Amino acid sequence: MIYNTLAKKKMPFVSLEEGKVKMYVCGPTTYNYIHLGNARPIVVFD
């Protein structure tokens, strides 16, 4: 199950390719001072 913020309810998650899930994470935030939250996507997803 995954929470769908648009529908505001939990819904079954079905991947487009069986056994594989892809995720896009945008680059670092450049509008303010760097902080630990900027490094999290690099550590967690890469």
C-alpha positions as CSV (number, residue, x, y, z in Angstrom):
1,M,0.0,0.0,0.0
2,I,1.1,3.6,-0.7
3,Y,-0.5,6.8,0.4
4,N,-1.9,8.8,-2.6
5,T,-1.8,12.5,-1.6
6,L,-4.0,13.4,-4.6
7,A,-6.8,10.9,-3.6
8,K,-6.0,11.3,0.1
9,K,-6.2,7.6,0.8
10,K,-4.0,4.4,0.8
11,M,-3.9,2.6,-2.5
12,P,-2.3,-0.6,-3.8
13,F,1.1,0.0,-5.4
14,V,1.6,-1.6,-8.8
15,S,5.0,-1.2,-10.5
16,L,5.1,-0.7,-14.3
17,E,7.7,-3.5,-14.6
18,E,7.2,-6.5,-12.3
19,G,9.9,-6.7,-9.6
20,K,11.4,-3.3,-10.5
21,V,10.7,0.2,-9.2
22,K,12.3,3.4,-10.5
23,M,12.5,6.7,-8.8
24,Y,13.5,10.2,-9.8
25,V,15.1,12.5,-7.3
26,C,15.9,16.1,-8.3
27,G,19.3,17.6,-7.7
28,P,20.5,19.6,-4.7
29,T,18.7,22.7,-3.5
30,T,20.7,25.8,-4.5
31,Y,18.4,28.6,-3.2
32,N,19.8,28.7,0.4
33,Y,22.6,27.5,2.7
34,I,23.4,23.8,2.4
35,H,22.2,21.5,5.2
36,L,22.1,17.8,6.0
37,G,18.7,17.5,4.2
38,N,20.4,18.4,0.9
39,A,22.7,15.3,1.2
40,R,20.0,12.8,2.1
41,P,18.8,12.0,-1.5
42,I,22.4,11.3,-2.5
43,V,23.0,8.9,0.4
44,V,19.6,7.2,0.4
45,F,18.8,6.9,-3.3
46,D,22.2,6.7,-5.1
